[in-house]
Amino acid sequence: MPDIRKASSVQEGALRRFYADAFPERADFLAEHWEWLYRVGRFPGIEPLVLVEGERVVGHAGAIPVKLAREGKVETAIWFVDFSILPDFQGKGHGKTLTEAWMALCPRRITFCNDLSMRVFLKLGWTERADASVRSLPLELSGPLRRRYGPLAAAAGPVLGLAARVLLRTLTFAAPLLEIKPLPLDAGGLAERLDDASATTRVVRDADWVRWRLLEHPRREEHVLAEAGGVNAVFRLFSSLGRRRAHLLTVGPGPAPARAAMVGAFARWALDQGADDLWMAGNDETLLAAAAPILRRCRPLRYAWHGADAAAAGMLSTPLPTQGIDSDHDLMFP
């Protein structure tokens, strides 16, 4: 019978082999950087749990701890991420058992997940909320057309891609000019630009969070700080699976019109950088409304939360503002 252990207690090779089986496209990144991703050692007692048979890892429940604030009170919560049970061990109750052990790590639990995982969570009393989505726009169309319709359709890609770029340039013609610079090394100063202390409930983007999520990111050089109209944002430009991707990770506090204008400014910047794909995620109504006519593809996200007691549930019952930098949205791309 498999047993549950902390990820740090198993041999590195066993964890690496599991990542290769369960998350093949991201396996190398996870194997090299899982301790950074899951903030191991920063929140005592919180780290990924693994299901082990003998010395073989056969299941995994990742945990990203963050601080949440509601009306001035700050508490730790954990994002449930990278949940997987190898096929030979599915259908035997191991997923439920591993999830219950994971839930014991912290009384405040939050997740974005797929349909299979959501079924497990709902059985365990989690509450689902459907207010978040991914907005995206492909500009290089030969690849997607080839994968979906075959080589003949791909031949139309250059013409359709050119049309998409012309339309995007038209839609973003009035976007504000951006000041773009590398991420500053001052974690406290960057946190002041990104953390919205006025929100009723929020992920706390303080200096510690900035240091972890941005300044210690293994690919920090892919990130830039953008500013326009007194509003700051973080963009990421990188290559993944042969495509040049531009991600709008987070937009800081400021007047709603200036925050909305940042979406168009991002799209114009991505176009100028030769991006193949534009992407953002979250439930920020101002940003999603601004993105609708520009990043026309929309994919709903399934979000759920669970509090171990009345106090924990009270903190999580209020909608939690999220953006692409939260959970592991942006880190799903190898």
N, C-alpha and C positions, 0 to 999 in steps of 0.2 A: 504494500500500500504506500503510495507516495506521501512524503511528508513536506511540510511548509517550512521554509527557512528564509532568513534575510539574504538578499543578493550578495552582500559582502562576505558571506560565510562560505560560498561555493567557489570552486576553482575557476580561475579566469577562463580557461579553455572550455569548460562546460557552459559558461554563460555565452561565450563567443559562438559556440556551436548552436546553442538555442537561438540566438539572434539570427544566425544564418538560415535556420529552418523556418522561423516564425516571421521574420521581417527581412527578407533577403535583400531588398533594395537599400535598406537603411542599416544593414548589419555592421558594416565597417565603422560607420559613424557611432552607432550605439556601443560597439565593443570598445572603441577608443575613448568615448566621452560620456558614458552612462553616469558616472559619478558626478560630472558637472551637470548634466541634464536634470537628474533627480535630486540635486542639491544635497548629496550624501554628506553627513557630518555637520550640516548647517542647522538642522532641526533635530535635536537628539531623539532617537527612537523612531524616526521616520525615514524609511528607505524602501525600495522595491522589495516585494516578496516573491519567492520562486517556489514552484512545486518540483520536488526532486524525487526521482526513483533511483535508488542506488547512488550513483554519482552523476546521473544524467538529469539535466534540467528539462522538464516537460511542460511547465506552465510558468506564467510571469504576470505580475500585476505591478505596473509602474506607479510611482507616486511623486508628484511635484508639489512640495509644500510652499505655500505662500501665506502672506499676512492679509487678512481682510479687515476692513474697518466699517463699522456702522454706527453713525451718530457719535463718533468720538471713541468708541470702544474697539480695540484691536485684538484679534484672535487669529490663531493659526488654522488654516484649512488645507486640504490636499486635493489636487487634481488627480483623478484616476485616469491613467494613460497606459498605452502599450499593454493591453490585457490580451493574453493569448494562451490557449491550451492546445498542445499538439494533437492532431487528428486522432491518433490511437488512444488518447485519454479523454476524448470528449464524450458526452452522453453518460457519464458515470458520476456526476455530482461534484466533480473536482472544481469546476468553475465557481459554483456556489460556495463551496468550502473556502476556496482561495479568496473570493470576494469578501466573505465574512471576516476572514483573518485580516485582510487589508483594511476593512472598515474599523477594526479595533485599534488601528494606528492613531486615529484622530477623530474627534466627535463631529467635525464639520467636513463634509465630503461633497465634491463637485466634479462633474465630468461632461465632456462631449464624447459621444460614442456612436457606434454603429447599431443596427437593428438587433443583432444577436446579443450584444452586451446589454442593450437596453432591456431586453426581456428578462435577463438575470436581475438587473437593478430594480425593475418594477416589482418583481416577486419579493424583493427584500425591503419594500416599502419606500423606495425613492420616489421623488416627485419630478415629473418631466415639465419642461417649459419650452415652448416653440417660438422664440423671438429672435434667434440668431441665424445668420446665413453667411455663405461665401459668395462674394461677387467677383467675377473674373471676366477677362476678355482675351481670347487668343488673337494674335496679329499675324503669326506665321501659321498658315492654314494647310500647307501641303502635308505635314506630318499627321495632324488629326484626321484629315480627309483620307489619307492612305490607310490609317488604322481602322477607320470605320467603314469605308466604302471601297477601298482597293486602289491600285495604281492609276487607273483611268481618272478617277475623281481627283486624285492628288495633282494631276496636271493642271487643274483649275486653281490650285492653291496660290500661285504667285499673283494672278489677276485679282482674286478675291481678297488676298492679303493687302494688296495695294489699295483696293477700295476701302478696306477697313481702316487703314492708316490715314487715308485722306479724310474719311468721316470723323475719325478721332481727332485729327488736327482741327477740323471745323468745330467740333463740339467743345474743344478746350481752348478755342481762340482767345477767349476773354479771361483765361485763368491767370491768377496773379503771378508775378515773377518771384522765383524762389531764390533764397540764399542757401546754398548747399555747402556743407563742410563736413570733414570727418567727425566722428563722435568725439566730443571732448573727454579728457581723462578725469575731469572733476565729477565724480559720481554724485556728490551732493548738488552741484549746480545743474547737472542734467536732470536729476530727480525733480528739482523745482520747476523745470520746463514741462515735465511729463505727468506729474502727479496731480490729480484733480481733487483737492481736499474738500471741495464743496459738495461732492456727490454724497448722497445719503448712505449708500453702500458702495464699496469699491475695493478692487485689488490695490493694495498699498504699493505704489511705485517709489519707494524711498531709495536712499543711497545704497543700501544693501541689495535691494532688488535690481537696481541699475547696474551695480557692479557685477552681479551674477549674470543677469540676462543679456547684457549688452557688452560690457567692458571685458568680461572674461569669456565671452562666446568664442569657441574655437575658430570661428570665421568672422571675427569682429570687423575685419577690413571690408567686408561686403556691405556694411551698414553705413548710412550717412544721416546726418541731422539736417533737416530742412526747416526753413522759417519763412513765413509770409504773413503779413498783417498782424504780427504779434502772436501768432500761433506756431508752435513747434511740432514737428513730426519726425518719425524715424522711418526711412525707406531702406529696403535691402535689394541689391542687384547681384544675381549669382546665376550660375549654370547648374542645371540638374537634368539628367537623362537627355542630354543633347539639346536642351532648350534654355534660352536666356530668359530668366524670370525676374520680374520686378514686383516686390511686395510692399504694400503700404501696411506697416506693422502697427503703428499707433499714432494717434493725433492727440496732442495735449490739450489742456483747457484753454478756453478763450471764448470770444463772442461766436454765437452759432453761425452767422454768415461767413466769418473767416474760417471756421473749422470746416464748413461745407465746401468752401472754395479750395481747401487743401486737396480734396479728392481730384478735382480737375487739374490742379497744379501737378499732383503726382502723376496723373495719366499723361500729361504733356511731357513731363520729365522722362517717364518711362519710354515714351515714343522717341524722344531725342536720343535715348541711350540704346536704341535698337532692340528693345525687349521683344521677345516672342510671346510672352504671356504676362498679363497684368492681373494682380490678385489682392484681395483684402477680405477680412472676415470680422464678424462680431455682431453685436446687437445695438450699436449706437444709432439711434433713429436719424439723427442729423446726417451722419456719414452715409448710412444706407440709402437715404432719400437722395442725397447728392450723387451717389454712385449709380443709381438705377438707370439713368439714360446713357451712362458712359461705359460702365462695366456691366454689360447686358446679360451675362449669364448669371443665374442665381441658383444656388443649391442650399436648401434648408439644412440647418445643423440641429442635431438632437442633443439638448442640454438637460441635465438632471442634477438634483441635489438631495442630500439626506443629512438630517441632524440627529445626533444620538439622543438629545434631550430637548426640552422646550426652549432653553436658551440658545442652543445651537441652531435649532430649526427657525427660531425667530430671526437670527442673523441672516440665514440663507433664504428665507421666504420672500424677502424683498428682491426684485430683479437686480442681478449683478451685472454692471456694465462690463462688457468684454470687447476686446479688439484682437487683431490677428496675432499679436505678440503673446497672448494669453494661452494657457494650456500648452499643447505642443503643436498647434495649427501649422505654424510656419516651419516647424522642424520635421514635418512629415515628408519633406522633399529631400531626397538624398543628394 
